[in-house]
Amino acid sequence: MQGECGERRARQANAGGRRSGIIASMDPIPLLTDSPAALDALSRIEVLYSDLDGTLLGVGGSLLVGGDGQPSILTADAVMRLNVAGLPVVITTGRNRIQTAELSRVLGWRGFIAELGCVIVPDRGAEPIYFTGTWPADALRPGETPFKRIERAGALSALTRAFPGRLEPHAPYHLDREATHVLRGLLDVAEAQAVLGELEVPVEIVDNGIIHPLSTGLAELPEIHAYHLIPAGVTKAGAVASDIARRGLEPEQAAAIGDSASDVAMADACALAVVVANACDDARVGREAASRANVFATAGNRGDGWAQLAEMLLAARG
C-alpha cells in the first residue's frame, strides 16, 4: 500500500514526465504502518519534535479541525493522550519565541525550538539559547540578537537594492523576532544568496514556499513566497541534535514529524522522521526523503496524520 502520500508523488512525477515527453517514476515515501523497522523504532522514543503549521495544526492554524478542515477533536485528544503518557513533545517551528512559548504552554508542553532552529528554549521560562550555525563566536556584540546582527550586516538593504519592488516584510509575522527576518515577495533564491554572500557575516535565505497573504504591497507579482533570512549553517536538524544531547538522550530515542523539506532533514538527528500526507504536495519533500531510509509518511493529512503517529507511539511504548 502506498497510501495518499505515495499516490500524490506518483501523480506529480508522471505529470512532470508527460510534460517532458517521458514517463517519470518516483518511489513513494513508505507508509509508517507498513514498516516493521519503523514500528520497532517507535518503541524506544522518549521525545517527539513536532512542526506546527500544516502538521499539528490544520487549516487556519487550528487544532480543532481534521485533515479535511472540518471540526474535529482527534488531534486535541492525541495531544492529551501523549501528555497523560508523559511523552515530551517539543514544538519545532519557524514561529517566534513569544508565539511558540504560548502555544507550548497551552498544549501542556515545556521546551521548544523556534525560528527554524535559531532559538532553543530548554524548558518553560528558561532563557533562550541562540543557535547561530557557522558564525564565529564573536559575531554578536554583548546583548545583541542574531536578528539585530543580520540587520547590522546590511542584509535587508542589500536585498532591497538588488530586488526593488519584489520584497516586503511578511507582516505581521516579522514582528518580535530574535534571530531570523521573515520577508515575502518573489525572487531568484540563487541570485539573492549571491547578494547575501557579500556580507561580513554569512546569512542564508530560505524559501518557505507560496503563501496567500490577505493584503500585500506587491500586487504586480504573479505569486508570493515567504522567505527567512537566517545565520548560515542553522537547520532544524542541528537544533534538534543539540536539544537531544542537552536532554541526555541518544538520537535513537527521538522522532520528528512535519510537512516540509526542512522537517524531513530532522531524520538526520533522530531515529526517524514522519511526514503527514499533505507534505507530498511539495516535490522538495520527496527529494529529501529519497536520500534517507528513515523517513515515513502517515496516511492522514495534517492533524489526522499527527494523531496517527501519536496513536502508534502510544501502542509501541505499551
VOVONU-797975 format. One line per field, with one value per residue: x, y, z of N, C-alpha, C in turn; residue number from 1. Coordinates in steps of 0.001 Angstrom, whole numbers. Layout:
n.x c(X,...)
n.y c(Y,...)
n.z c(Z,...)
ca.x c(X,...)
ca.y c(Y,...)
ca.z c(Z,...)
c.x c(X,...)
c.y c(Y,...)
c.z c(Z,...)
num c(NUM,...)
This chain:
n.x c(839,651,-581,-2087,-55,1990,561,96,2723,3389,1573,2510,5099,4560,3097,5065,6756,5200,5077,7674,7907,8570,7924,8058,9341,8788,9714,7410,7084,7536,4793,4222,2857,3430,5991,7933,10396,10234,8121,9273,11293,9774,9133,11188,11203,11604,11154,9398,9706,8004,6627,4517,2472,455,1022,784,-1207,-4214,-6047,-6222,-4717,-5640,-6165,-8413,-9562,-9961,-7992,-9305,-10207,-12563,-14495,-13027,-11966,-9909,-7062,-6546,-7296,-5310,-3055,-3622,-3537,-856,289,-739,595,3110,4998,7347,6757,8223,7826,8820,9568,9010,7965,7977,9591,7800,5210,5534,6167,3762,1928,3084,2745,-85,-679,343,3040,6663,9768,10976,11646,12307,11941,13010,15017,16871,16426,16500,14719,15136,13398,10263,10068,12816,15899,16491,18480,20714,21187,23597,24802,27337,28513,31170,32429,32554,30701,28379,27637,27844,24770,23454,21126,20785,19011,19275,21937,21964,20547,22303,24422,23570,21849,19099,18894,20619,19287,16941,17896,18881,16632,14360,11043,10206,10170,8996,8369,7114,4396,2013,4076,6700,7295,8587,10816,13858,16020,15739,14832,11749,10437,8441,7573,8879,11557,14706,16233,18886,20195,19645,21026,23613,23887,23694,25984,28001,28111,29419,29025,28012,24920,21933,19304,16076,13603,10297,8145,5027,2707,-408,-1128,-3479,-3394,-1141,1691,2690,1446,1906,3288,3326,3047,3382,5983,7172,10043,12879,15535,18441,21047,23918,24224,22469,19983,16871,17388,19964,19468,17702,19386,21153,19384,18535,20918,21273,19238,20208,19800,19847,20105,18524,16404,14624,12079,10647,8208,6623,5943,7480,10453,12600,11739,11828,14588,15179,15341,17999,18911,17461,15814,13816,11955,8767,6387,3383,551,-158,2242,3276,2517,4556,7278,9885,9957,9737,12190,14057,13328,13914,16619,17019,16698,15129,12681,9240,5716,2479,-922,-2862,-3841,-2319,-3408,-4741,-2886,-896,-2148,-2321,373,819,-907,323,2791,2052,996,3281,4938,3677)
n.y c(-1202,2121,4448,7749,9669,8468,8139,10786,11698,10027,10889,13514,13011,11612,13540,15472,13976,13530,16111,16430,14525,11957,9153,9625,8294,7923,6889,6132,7665,5484,4096,4640,2697,406,-447,-2594,-2052,666,669,-773,1025,3086,2151,2864,5568,8636,11314,13677,15658,18286,19893,22785,24398,23140,20635,19680,21591,22400,23491,26997,27253,25905,23772,22324,21128,18654,16708,17327,19854,20176,20552,18921,16825,15095,15466,17074,15306,13388,14848,15207,12539,11813,13542,12510,10094,10979,11642,13777,16527,18544,21552,22516,24961,27673,29894,32775,33272,34187,33528,30733,29915,30465,28800,26322,26251,26285,23823,22130,21525,21909,22692,24153,24761,27491,29781,28415,26794,28487,29544,28154,26935,25439,24720,25551,28975,29261,30895,31916,30058,30930,29621,29769,28649,28633,30977,33029,32959,35507,36980,38258,41243,42191,41450,41594,40383,37654,38503,41327,41399,40431,42472,44619,43850,44561,43101,43346,45859,45379,43373,44735,46734,45138,43819,45593,46501,43899,42642,42602,43163,40285,40800,40044,38602,39232,40527,40874,39160,37330,36154,35554,37028,37650,37677,38548,37937,37758,36239,35223,32678,31809,34014,35875,34714,35039,37802,38075,36762,38601,39855,40696,38766,35373,34821,33075,32552,31274,29661,29441,28660,29078,31556,33004,35870,38121,40782,42833,44766,44128,43808,43380,41051,37647,35498,34909,34342,33154,34101,33311,34896,33680,32827,31463,27965,27139,24820,23044,20396,20486,22001,20291,18061,19237,19766,17185,16081,17775,16917,14557,12299,9817,9826,7681,7713,9630,11160,12761,14946,16412,18677,19619,20131,20844,19710,17003,16695,16542,13915,13240,13689,12098,8963,8428,10256,11590,12345,14134,13361,15493,16700,15687,17232,18892,18862,19055,17798,15097,14775,15166,13103,10869,10419,9379,6706,6524,7856,8317,8136,9337,8194,10069,13544,16536,17311,14869,12993,13525,12682,9991,9169,9691,7813,5439,5678,5547,2947,1461,1977,636)
n.z c(0,-929,-126,380,301,-1280,-3674,-4426,-4930,-7046,-8992,-9353,-10356,-12758,-14129,-14525,-16115,-18421,-19430,-20282,-22200,-21474,-19317,-16028,-12911,-9413,-6326,-3801,-538,2092,3914,7357,8786,7393,7871,9619,10853,11434,13243,15302,16006,17098,19615,21269,21571,23256,23116,21150,18311,16903,14114,13526,11829,9279,10084,13026,13429,11716,8797,8662,10912,13153,15969,16314,14070,11505,9141,6823,7175,8547,11607,14409,17116,17149,16915,19158,21180,20824,21570,24314,25172,24754,26582,28987,28967,29464,27529,26241,24071,21691,20312,17108,15077,12685,13814,16077,19339,21348,20415,20172,22767,24101,22752,23335,26114,26325,25212,27047,27102,27370,26863,23720,20192,18234,15422,13113,14162,15239,17770,20840,23524,26467,28564,30125,30682,30703,29763,26393,24048,21607,18483,16200,13990,11592,12333,13654,17066,18114,16723,17589,19306,22813,24298,21884,19482,17094,15107,15126,14382,11762,10570,11102,9531,7052,5438,4746,3457,1313,-154,-803,-2503,-4567,-5489,-6276,-5415,-5146,-2715,693,4233,5916,7106,9703,10749,10915,13207,16599,16561,17132,15918,13170,10024,8420,5276,2387,-1025,-4339,-5764,-7274,-5666,-5746,-6871,-4884,-2758,-3643,-3433,-645,11,-35,2373,5692,7627,7330,5821,5196,2821,2971,1202,1922,482,-1430,-400,761,1433,3006,2277,403,-611,-3041,-5547,-8267,-8654,-9791,-8026,-4495,-2233,966,2790,4782,6460,7739,10141,8611,8201,10139,10998,11368,12006,13129,15433,16738,17212,19035,21142,21839,22832,25016,26643,27508,25997,23326,19712,18803,20493,19779,17762,14859,13362,10544,7755,5709,3639,5293,7625,7001,6948,9627,10165,10105,12619,14270,15242,13412,10936,10316,7852,7344,5250,3504,2999,718,-1379,-1948,-3947,-3092,-642,-1345,-2705,-631,1091,-431,-214,2255,4508,6732,6738,6837,6005,7000,6644,6855,6488,7782,11020,11360,10473,12338,14685,14088,14181,16914,18098,17272,18512,21218,21302,20608,22761,24703)
ca.x c(0,1455,-1291,-2331,1213,2628,-237,352,4052,3362,886,3416,6194,4051,2748,6311,7279,4421,5463,8986,7861,8890,7193,8969,8945,9244,9344,6640,7578,6852,3864,4689,2189,3901,7405,8235,11544,9758,7317,10221,11968,8851,9087,12288,11136,11411,10824,8895,9873,6853,6293,3178,1552,391,1358,-96,-2334,-4870,-6393,-6498,-3875,-6471,-6001,-9727,-10077,-9319,-7197,-10155,-10605,-13824,-14299,-12642,-11141,-8992,-5694,-6515,-7328,-3989,-2165,-3932,-3106,604,581,-1028,1656,4358,5962,7576,6667,8968,7462,9979,8794,9567,7348,8870,9612,6607,4120,5801,6067,2351,1332,3613,2085,-1489,-744,857,4415,7604,10780,10611,12635,11617,12659,13697,16171,17786,16130,16210,14331,15168,12289,9366,10630,14272,16443,16723,19826,20768,21966,24000,25422,28766,29021,32246,31974,32468,29838,27387,28047,27149,23355,22897,20470,21089,18137,19931,23213,21651,20179,23516,25267,23060,21183,17815,19122,21248,18253,16017,18547,19045,15322,13389,9640,9931,10216,8483,8253,5969,3580,2605,4959,8064,7427,9007,11752,15164,17109,15524,13960,10761,10056,7604,7773,9260,12902,15528,16944,20326,20666,19587,22112,24847,23911,23979,27350,28915,28033,30540,28698,27253,23476,21270,17893,15320,12292,9294,7062,3972,1758,-1542,-1469,-4732,-3078,285,2067,3404,334,2327,3967,2386,2845,4114,6649,7737,11481,13569,16970,18919,22502,24336,24522,21407,18927,16064,18065,21059,18895,17164,20523,21628,18409,18581,22101,21034,18327,20883,19263,20524,19234,17586,15286,13886,11390,10209,7101,6459,5342,8345,11775,13434,11275,12386,16002,15313,15672,19438,19194,16510,15627,13001,11139,7488,5701,1951,302,-185,3612,3609,2224,5797,8259,11133,9839,10085,13629,14773,13015,14508,18009,17062,15955,14340,11583,7993,4555,1192,-1982,-3744,-3345,-2222,-3627,-5122,-1632,-228,-2835,-1954,1691,662,-1517,1312,3782,1470,899,4626,5504,2957)
ca.y c(0,3337,5495,9019,10360,7876,8413,12176,11798,9360,11781,14622,12528,11295,14801,16067,13168,13780,17411,16326,13512,10638,8820,9643,7469,8427,5959,6796,7582,4333,4374,4274,1466,-735,-699,-3186,-1381,1922,349,-1143,2245,3877,1629,3434,7032,9331,12711,13910,17023,18468,21124,23272,24719,22109,19349,19579,22496,22218,24668,28144,27220,25453,22428,21684,20707,17468,16872,17863,21209,20169,20487,17602,16841,13965,15868,17520,14100,12762,15656,14882,11179,11831,14212,11541,9087,11598,11749,15185,16986,19798,22278,22912,25774,28944,30995,33420,32683,34547,32684,29325,29700,30450,27577,25209,26273,25903,22398,21355,21129,22774,23260,24273,25312,28492,30481,27467,26203,29519,29871,26949,27175,24074,24444,26688,30081,29326,31875,31318,29785,31250,28702,30649,27924,28783,32287,32994,33168,36945,37642,39087,42153,41889,41791,41661,39179,37364,39358,42636,41236,40337,43833,45439,43439,45177,42110,43832,46932,44800,42698,45751,47363,44168,43373,46660,46210,42460,42141,43417,42361,39370,41249,40547,37568,39752,41212,40159,38087,37468,35524,35493,38011,36997,38544,37917,38509,36788,36478,34055,32426,31739,35387,36508,34179,35672,39132,37900,36276,39729,40431,40385,37503,34549,34768,32263,32813,30025,29821,28627,28306,30033,31940,33765,36919,38804,42035,42975,45873,43544,43351,43063,39762,36566,34697,35428,33348,33601,33860,33555,35166,33010,32623,30324,26730,26775,23957,22389,19165,20830,22407,19081,17291,19922,19597,15783,15924,18510,16102,13333,11209,9440,10008,6562,7938,10800,11126,14086,14944,17707,18677,20359,19547,21035,18738,15714,16680,16190,12486,13104,13803,11262,7600,8505,11441,11253,13454,13958,13099,16711,17093,15186,18266,19615,17959,19107,16782,13824,14716,14992,11778,9824,10192,8933,5457,6567,8814,7601,9003,8916,8139,11209,14906,17474,16781,13455,12251,13702,11802,8615,8912,9637,6522,4391,5850,5029,1498,891,2137,-226)
ca.z c(0,-934,582,-302,66,-2441,-4858,-4826,-5522,-8347,-9931,-9657,-11192,-14084,-14793,-14988,-17208,-19639,-19991,-20923,-23242,-20945,-18104,-14885,-11779,-8135,-5283,-2752,829,2683,4991,8679,9212,6609,8137,10927,11458,11997,14418,16354,16455,17907,20982,22043,21500,24530,22852,19794,17811,16023,13414,13852,10740,8266,10698,14199,13224,10438,8005,9513,12103,14265,16495,16420,12772,10992,7936,5765,7533,9274,13059,14909,18332,17047,17219,20557,22003,20727,22416,25691,25488,24887,27851,30052,28935,29884,26430,25903,22687,21548,19099,16309,14148,12235,14551,17030,20681,22110,19934,20442,24212,24490,22220,24100,27423,26162,24888,28167,26841,28066,25988,22310,19260,17419,14346,12228,14824,15742,19164,21603,24912,27010,29461,30295,31437,30592,28829,25069,23561,20187,17655,15103,12891,11303,12730,14655,18442,18420,15730,18274,20363,24071,24308,20535,18985,15686,14283,15007,13679,10343,10177,11129,8408,5831,4586,4237,2481,123,-931,-1317,-3660,-5645,-5980,-5982,-5650,-5136,-1350,1786,5460,5935,8231,10946,11297,11019,14490,17817,16231,17772,15179,11728,9379,7565,4173,1363,-2349,-5362,-6289,-7544,-4416,-6019,-7025,-3570,-1947,-4113,-2812,780,139,68,3721,6586,8296,6376,6015,4181,2566,2867,572,2613,-420,-1794,634,244,2404,2724,1590,144,-1478,-4170,-6386,-9632,-8717,-10119,-6831,-3336,-1396,2239,2879,6044,6489,8943,10178,7790,8910,11077,10488,12403,12399,14031,16711,17363,17717,20231,22214,22250,23680,26260,27451,27907,25211,22098,18537,18691,21407,19319,16472,14408,12416,9901,6418,4784,3394,6483,8618,6583,7320,11044,10201,10317,14051,15002,14778,12211,10707,9712,7194,7144,3827,2694,2664,-612,-2371,-2170,-4559,-2322,400,-1969,-2987,637,1629,-1269,177,3650,4692,7968,6575,6595,5829,7548,5643,7044,6330,8903,12357,11308,10414,13638,15629,13749,14767,18370,18427,17075,19582,22451,21188,20601,24105,25628)
c.x c(870,735,-1403,-1038,1906,1885,0,1698,4092,2679,1792,4518,5720,3650,3997,6895,6536,4802,6782,9033,8263,8050,8194,8460,9513,8776,8563,7340,6838,5926,4418,4111,2715,5335,7611,9403,11132,8948,8201,10927,11074,8827,10164,12237,10811,11095,10404,9060,8824,6784,4864,2271,1619,688,437,-1369,-2899,-5106,-6775,-5675,-4613,-6128,-7297,-10381,-9322,-8519,-7972,-10652,-11909,-13573,-14030,-11818,-10091,-7573,-5574,-6519,-5970,-2968,-2370,-3396,-1581,1009,346,76,3009,5414,6155,7431,7313,8556,8739,9437,9571,8980,8304,8710,8342,5429,4321,5693,4611,1656,1805,2941,652,-1625,-190,2283,5372,8650,10316,11774,11891,12540,13582,14963,17118,17607,15693,15881,14202,13979,11459,10003,12135,14693,16713,18204,19815,21717,22315,24863,26917,29316,30167,31709,31787,31559,28849,28052,27325,25695,22690,22265,20918,20245,18802,21239,22995,21299,21411,24449,24797,22307,19911,18012,19746,20211,17271,16593,18609,17711,14252,11966,9264,9931,9566,8469,7001,5119,2393,3663,6408,8325,7949,9936,13129,16319,16953,14639,13025,10259,9071,7819,8087,10623,13590,16414,18455,20916,20673,20724,23456,24993,24295,25400,28386,28948,29199,30283,27841,25778,22876,19830,17204,13950,11308,8067,6021,3054,655,-1959,-2738,-4512,-1572,516,2771,2421,771,2968,2964,2107,3735,4684,7042,9209,11973,15021,17492,20449,22884,24651,23472,20380,18092,16779,19201,20559,18335,18294,21062,20686,18395,19754,21899,20118,18966,20373,20155,19574,18185,16360,14419,13242,10940,9054,6923,5853,6212,9672,12687,13015,11805,13840,16217,15574,17154,19805,18391,16504,14818,12285,9897,6921,4220,1666,320,1203,3967,3185,3490,6852,9576,11126,10237,11571,14431,14551,13734,15934,18145,16176,15036,13265,10333,6836,3353,178,-2856,-3060,-3267,-2468,-4060,-3869,-863,-833,-2497,-595,1586,103,-496,2428,3284,1410,2284,5275,4744,2027)
c.y c(1246,4507,6775,9735,9811,8155,9838,12304,11137,10237,12939,14180,12263,12542,15473,15306,13407,15102,17317,15246,12123,10396,8731,8705,8074,7458,6692,6698,6434,4750,3862,2931,234,-1140,-1306,-2492,-64,1675,-52,96,3078,3411,2234,4959,7630,10808,12844,15375,17250,19860,21522,23360,23679,20722,19101,20396,22329,23515,25810,28167,26731,24021,21631,21457,19462,17763,17425,19271,21305,20043,19059,17772,15734,14349,16313,16321,13399,13520,15285,13504,11082,12492,13264,10490,9652,11681,13217,15443,18365,20451,22741,23636,26997,30135,31576,32833,32978,33656,31223,29010,29601,29187,26351,25117,25785,24400,21510,20885,22167,23392,23306,24845,26234,29030,29551,26876,27203,29822,28597,27348,25809,23722,25704,27752,30210,30403,31205,31109,30059,30295,29457,29954,28146,30144,32146,33365,34642,37688,38594,40008,41780,42363,41845,40335,38899,38210,40716,42530,41148,41716,44715,45106,44015,44245,42664,44913,46387,44115,43687,46447,46408,43776,44420,46254,44749,41850,43123,42563,41486,39673,40316,39621,38029,40401,40271,38982,38389,36969,35597,36637,37263,38008,37808,38660,37410,37161,35153,33823,32383,33140,36113,36021,34776,37073,39018,37410,37377,40335,39980,39147,36678,34443,33960,32707,31479,30346,28878,28366,29391,30282,32777,34825,37648,40113,42138,44198,45416,43000,42925,41684,38634,35629,35244,34260,33987,33211,34145,33913,34612,32979,31375,29116,26299,25906,23457,21144,19443,21223,21207,18241,17906,19706,18160,15555,16604,17734,14802,12106,10909,9666,8904,6733,9122,10546,12537,13925,16338,17571,19371,19648,19710,20096,17341,15601,16395,14698,12270,13145,12820,9824,7566,9841,11003,12497,13126,13961,14349,17208,16691,16135,19023,18641,17948,18071,15416,13692,14482,13592,10673,9481,9674,7701,5492,7648,8040,8591,8439,8867,9381,12542,15625,16781,15332,12572,12339,12761,10341,8273,8802,8295,5395,4467,5235,3505,846,932,1315,531)
c.z c(0,-288,-225,-627,-1178,-3723,-5350,-5507,-6894,-9391,-10333,-10615,-12610,-14849,-15336,-16155,-18499,-20274,-20734,-21994,-22787,-19713,-16955,-13804,-10515,-7058,-4204,-1404,1505,3824,6311,9111,8512,6926,9522,11627,12105,13265,15589,16906,17368,19365,21872,22121,22865,24354,21385,19445,16727,15419,13775,12628,9631,8793,11888,13985,11822,9710,8941,10780,13335,14667,16402,15066,12350,9732,6770,6065,8297,10775,13536,16183,18295,17456,18669,21497,21985,21574,23880,26069,25591,26198,29032,30138,29356,28804,26069,24405,22625,20234,18408,15091,13682,12978,15589,18436,21462,21711,20354,21925,24644,23992,23002,25466,27315,25929,26002,27998,27425,27116,24536,21514,18310,16323,13550,12836,15434,17226,19881,23038,25579,27890,29625,31188,31350,29596,27481,24795,22069,19481,16380,14054,12766,11684,13741,16035,18779,17441,16381,19289,21651,24030,22948,20153,17555,14731,14042,14227,12171,9795,10097,9972,7077,4913,3964,3178,1199,-757,-1541,-2547,-4842,-6280,-5669,-6339,-5582,-3734,-391,3050,5401,7175,8438,11523,11427,12374,15584,17522,16812,16911,13674,11258,8440,6541,3277,49,-3336,-5910,-6572,-6324,-4637,-6182,-5690,-2678,-2360,-3535,-1342,1018,247,1468,4589,7434,7337,6757,4877,4026,2314,2287,1256,1762,-613,-606,-5,1269,2002,1985,1435,-737,-2726,-5201,-7782,-9755,-8969,-8957,-5721,-2544,-67,2274,4300,5751,7803,8955,9392,8668,9910,10371,11658,12911,13383,15405,17466,17956,19003,21402,22729,23204,25032,27197,27929,27175,24012,20920,18394,19575,20988,17965,16129,13434,11838,8516,5389,4600,4600,7606,8281,7038,8803,11214,10467,11792,14888,14479,13505,12148,9945,9050,7095,5644,2970,2337,1250,-1723,-2770,-2713,-3800,-1206,-158,-2233,-1714,1198,860,-853,1603,3823,5900,7926,6158,6528,6568,6409,5705,6844,7677,10247,12395,11262,11718,14669,15359,14337,16284,18813,18321,18119,20882,22429,21279,21981,25148,26550)
num c(1,2,3,4,5,6,7,8,9,10,11,12,13,14,15,16,17,18,19,20,21,22,23,24,25,26,27,28,29,30,31,32,33,34,35,36,37,38,39,40,41,42,43,44,45,46,47,48,49,50,51,52,53,54,55,56,57,58,59,60,61,62,63,64,65,66,67,68,69,70,71,72,73,74,75,76,77,78,79,80,81,82,83,84,85,86,87,88,89,90,91,92,93,94,95,96,97,98,99,100,101,102,103,104,105,106,107,108,109,110,111,112,113,114,115,116,117,118,119,120,121,122,123,124,125,126,127,128,129,130,131,132,133,134,135,136,137,138,139,140,141,142,143,144,145,146,147,148,149,150,151,152,153,154,155,156,157,158,159,160,161,162,163,164,165,166,167,168,169,170,171,172,173,174,175,176,177,178,179,180,181,182,183,184,185,186,187,188,189,190,191,192,193,194,195,196,197,198,199,200,201,202,203,204,205,206,207,208,209,210,211,212,213,214,215,216,217,218,219,220,221,222,223,224,225,226,227,228,229,230,231,232,233,234,235,236,237,238,239,240,241,242,243,244,245,246,247,248,249,250,251,252,253,254,255,256,257,258,259,260,261,262,263,264,265,266,267,268,269,270,271,272,273,274,275,276,277,278,279,280,281,282,283,284,285,286,287,288,289,290,291,292,293,294,295,296,297,298,299,300,301,302,303,304,305,306,307,308,309,310,311,312,313,314,315,316,317,318)
